[in-house]
């Protein structure tokens, strides 16, 4: 099945339910704050699999992999940087075991943590790192690749190009949380500009994740949908976080979060899930709304 036909098949019957946050779920299972969760693919695969399975049980039709930071550049100060391929392969294998054919596995590719505009990293090194990760994820059996939480559209384009070179379907998401209306990336890119750039790079679906709450992401979704015929992927945070006694708290309930589903669908969302602060309970609430 071609990259485009898989995405088209998934969205043909209506909005597709994805999964929720991973980092906070791993922390709930003992991951110390600040520690790289991707390393648990090798050290504690059973706990990572618990997270993936919980989302499948909640109704996710697509689950991600625990590989958000698993590129050589993001891991350069850790000894595990030499196990990039192993970490990515294990991430896909864990999610596939959890899915057991009940959900597809879209492998996560996150940012490098470096800024091209500051010359923290060269384009050639960045391209090589994304190519290494994308190929490892593809070789491990991912159904598609998700480039997510990007703030720099140039870096995002490079990641998408590397992902597209594997022949798998590619979804690409930016973070919009800057500007007066919180509808720009940190670099000032608009939703419309992101759609054009990421489509040219080879993405078959475009979207937004993280950064802002679900109530703020509806107009961003609408702006993207108006600029393209590509399906729109939306994974917002569970509202705006608060700092309470040194801990990040999300006060939005699963029911309140899911209440925005009709607005998102009307705005053009075709893939819907959650990012920071969301849990399997949020996904279960989304499932009920989507079936209503």
Buried (B, 14 or more C-beta within 10 A) or exposed (E): EEBEEBBBEBBEEEBBBBBBBBBBBBBEBEBEEEEBBBBBBBEBBEBBBBBBBBBBBBBBBBBBBBBBBBBBBBBBEEEBBEBBBBBBBBBBBBBBBBBEEEBBBBBBBBBBEBBBEEEEBEEEBBBBBBBBBBBBBBEBEBBBBBBBBBBBBBBBBBBBBBBBBBEBBBBBBBBBBBEEEBBBBBBEBBBEBBBBBBBEBBBBBBBBBBBBBBBBBBBBBBBBBEBBEBBBBBBBBBBEBEEEEEEEEBEBBBEBBBBBBEBBBEBBBBBBBBBBBBBBBBBBBBBEBBEE
